[in-house]
Amino acid sequence: MIEISDAAVAQIKEMLSQQETPNMFLRLGVQPGGCSGFSYGMGFDDVESEEDVYLEVADLKVVVDKESLKYLNGLEIDYEASGMSGGFSIHNPNAVATCGCGSSFRTKDDAGQPAEAGEC
């Protein structure tokens, strides 16, 4: 299950309304890399594949590839619009370590593996 706060849903819907391509949805995923092991991916898309799982979260279409889903179960996304430091924040209960900027993480299962070279 993925949770998205009301503030984040409102911001995502506002951003989606500004897209020129119809039928866009929120795509979430993870990729190897970053200073802690995995990096989050969050953006808009309009193409699904057989490797995707469709979720309805707070009346918002969210698509996650099957491989990423195991790392994102229980994920919480929030949004705060406050000055220059505002924006989306992610809380992942699967993460046992995160980098200082919060854009990459490591899970218990991959804690013994070296992180790939990358930047926060």
Buried (B, 14 or more C-beta within 10 A) or exposed (E): EBEBBEBBBBBBEEEBEEEEEEEBBBBBBBBEBBBBBBBBEEEBBEEBEEEBEEBEBBEBBBBBBEEBBEBBEEBBBBBBEEEEEEEBEBEBEBBBBBBEEBBBBBBEEBEEEEBBEBEE
